[in-house]
């Protein structure tokens, strides 16, 4: 059962399209207003800060309500908590579906928070089941969760739960794989291959009209599969995982076919970049950049490439020059890419980063000039000034 | 997953657009290029920050071999070059917003400001340029950055200027450092934080009221608001004059809610409700000092108050957004 009405999502998409076309002059004001009237049945998906508020207070409400409810049922020390949590989670789910329908909520913070809490409330009963059945391995616990995560993703299409489902599946799969000697030997390749296969399966599905309900979940899960595909064959990850799986002493010893993993460590980010450009997908390009950065970290971890200061200086110079060159190159759109300014200006992020950078620089300077020492550094407020 | 055709058909059926327009929209949407604007802009910022950090480290590590004077001259020339380039290539001053965002000059000014910090710290370390007048050393970047922020209309440099100004009075307003970077055990620091928040926030609001760089107010209030609320909350928790801090918090919460509504800037609503909730809950628990009562009703209070806040936001969404 889909919890959100698909017509809300369609209307939201249509209204966004109408606004964009009106801004570009393709639709007249009258046409845009007519579209607005036609797609008036919209969900409530507020600003990120309101979402944060609803999320925080959703968690507080669920947490304290849950503790009250379980306290009442704690009479039975053995089953009180699991049954109490299950009943409370079930009741909350009922309430959540009701409030979503009544208030037309769509990823508005409170529904996300309550969904995580409901899934979390299954934990005590699963622990009890594990205890009764003498489950010793973590993947068995993950397996208990898998169908519920699947149902939650189907019903809500929530992106973080979708990531949880993906990682739970990969965790169970790799846990079972390492049980077989051959599976253990080829774990990294199989895991990478499965991630790539999942990517293409999901990508193909995402092109269908029926996938529209899960668009946000897919937007998160698709790059995540590519990141998994990279990390599975990254030299550093493989080397440490190999040591850990075979109980080898640290520092992790050299692995077989090291050259192959080194090659893949640098090749996969390039392939991801090529894929991102081919599919015209920004999120894949971002994944490729993260992978490339991690490849550099991997190389520096095992070999001295450049002193850190030179690395920062040259890396910064190359990155800034490349970004600037691309900003100029894409002034007229090429290969399906442009530099049309987007709406989000990220001013808050800029404020936070630059404020911290200034503070750090000033603190360093203050240490150099022997400022502070538990006293006021500023001349405007210190008593001795 | 794109329901474009479906929407366009719907618009056609309802005679919002003609068949020809429908085809044109489909064609343009299907070939619309993907914008890399934010990604490349952020990469440029990261590149500049990495470059200046690397340059700073290099200077400190190789100071003996490069020579102090040569380094100071290079740093000074680079800094002056950046400011001169910015001056030459910026549009003239205007009290309203001058949109140079994303343009090269925007990044050159930022680079100049970052280099200025290195230059000043380095000159003080090497030559004790300001002697023991540490206040001046802290005030100078604040003055330079605030001037540049207004002259060249740069919100990033404004946040750097405000951080430097707070350092001058002995405070940290870097958002993630407000709690750890300030010693709120001292009444003097608490009062300085509250006073700084009120005065600087008030000045920004006054300037905005006169139509001077109204788009700067969000940066001012984001940075000073956190400092004020955390300072005032600490005063509420620790001071004998708690009621004064309670009044100040109540007043500023009301102001932030009003401002959030006015400007549709909901970070202020988030701050007002969160800090207001903490203050109110603290007052309630500390003034009804009965552990037995709260053992029973504490859980109910949190459940009911959290539900109340959620219901308020859901019921008053129109009030909030209108």
Interface residues (C-beta under 8 A of the other chain):
Chain A: X10 X13 X14 X17 X21 X26 X27 X31 X34 X35 X38 X44 X46 X47 X48 X49 X50 X52 X53 X54 X56 X57 X58 X60 X61 X63 X64 X65 X67 X68 X71 X103 X105 X110 X206 X207 X208 X209 X211 X212 X214 X215 X218 X280 X281 X282 X285 X286 X289 X307 X308 X309 X310 X311 X312 X313 X314 X315 X316 X317 X318 X319 X320 X321 X322 X323 X324 X326 X327 X330 X333 X336 X337 X338 X339 X340 X341 X342 X344 X345 X346 X347 X348 X350 X351 X352 X353 X354 X355 X356 X357 X358 X359 X361 X362 X364 X365 X366 X368 X369 X371 X376 X377 X378 X379 X380 X381 X382 X385
Chain B: X1 X2 X3 X4 X6 X7 X10 X11 X14 X16 X17 X21 X24 X25 X28 X29 X31 X33 X34 X35 X36 X37 X38 X39 X40 X41 X42 X43 X44 X45 X46 X47 X48 X49 X50 X51 X52 X53 X54 X55 X56 X57 X58 X61 X101 X102 X104 X107 X110 X114 X117 X118 X120 X121 X122 X124 X125 X128 X130 X133 X134 X135 X136 X137 X138 X139 X141 X145 X155 X156 X157 X159 X160 X162 X163 X164 X167 X168 X169 X170 X171 X172 X173 X174 X175 X176 X177 X181 X188 X192 X218 X219 X222 X223 X264 X266 X267 X269 X270 X273 X274 X299 X300 X302 X303 X305 X306 X307 X309 X310 X313 X314 X317 X320
